[in-house]
Amino acid sequence: MKNNRDVRKLLTDRQIVPENLPPAEDLKKIERRLESEQKKLPAQVDGLNNDETSG
């Protein structure tokens, strides 16, 4: 409990109030979005390569 109080004091000393911080994005959502973007990346690169050769 002392550690929690110390951390809270440190944050409030720096004008950071935990209750006012926006909630963090769910880690699972971030992982799914990253996987989805990685799957799309090769198609985007292929599209760029095709545009360069046809121009």
CYANA upper distance limits for C-alpha pairs under 8 A (distance plus 0.5 A):
  1 MET  CA      5 ARG  CA      6.84
  2 LYS  CA      6 ASP  CA      6.65
  3 ASN  CA      7 VAL  CA      6.66
  4 ASN  CA      8 ARG  CA      6.63
  5 ARG  CA      9 LYS  CA      6.58
  6 ASP  CA     10 LEU  CA      6.65
  7 VAL  CA     11 LEU  CA      6.73
  8 ARG  CA     12 THR  CA      6.62
  9 LYS  CA     13 ASP  CA      6.47
 10 LEU  CA     14 ARG  CA      7.07
 11 LEU  CA     15 GLN  CA      7.01
 11 LEU  CA     16 ILE  CA      5.56
 11 LEU  CA     17 VAL  CA      7.21
 11 LEU  CA     18 PRO  CA      8.33
 12 THR  CA     16 ILE  CA      5.52
 12 THR  CA     17 VAL  CA      6.27
 16 ILE  CA     20 ASN  CA      8.44
 16 ILE  CA     21 LEU  CA      8.43
 17 VAL  CA     21 LEU  CA      7.32
 25 GLU  CA     29 LYS  CA      7.81
 25 GLU  CA     30 ILE  CA      7.73
 26 ASP  CA     30 ILE  CA      7.04
 27 LEU  CA     31 GLU  CA      6.71
 28 LYS  CA     32 ARG  CA      6.70
 29 LYS  CA     33 ARG  CA      6.63
 30 ILE  CA     34 LEU  CA      6.60
 31 GLU  CA     35 GLU  CA      6.71
 32 ARG  CA     36 SER  CA      6.65
 33 ARG  CA     37 GLU  CA      6.64
 34 LEU  CA     38 GLN  CA      6.64
 35 GLU  CA     39 LYS  CA      6.80
 36 SER  CA     40 LYS  CA      6.93
 37 GLU  CA     41 LEU  CA      6.65
 38 GLN  CA     42 PRO  CA      8.06
 39 LYS  CA     43 ALA  CA      8.35
 40 LYS  CA     44 GLN  CA      6.91
 41 LEU  CA     45 VAL  CA      6.73
 42 PRO  CA     46 ASP  CA      6.65
 43 ALA  CA     47 GLY  CA      6.66
 44 GLN  CA     48 LEU  CA      6.80
 45 VAL  CA     49 ASN  CA      6.73
 46 ASP  CA     50 ASN  CA      6.71
 47 GLY  CA     51 ASP  CA      6.80
 48 LEU  CA     52 GLU  CA      6.86
 49 ASN  CA     53 THR  CA      6.97
 50 ASN  CA     54 SER  CA      6.73
 51 ASP  CA     55 GLY  CA      6.68
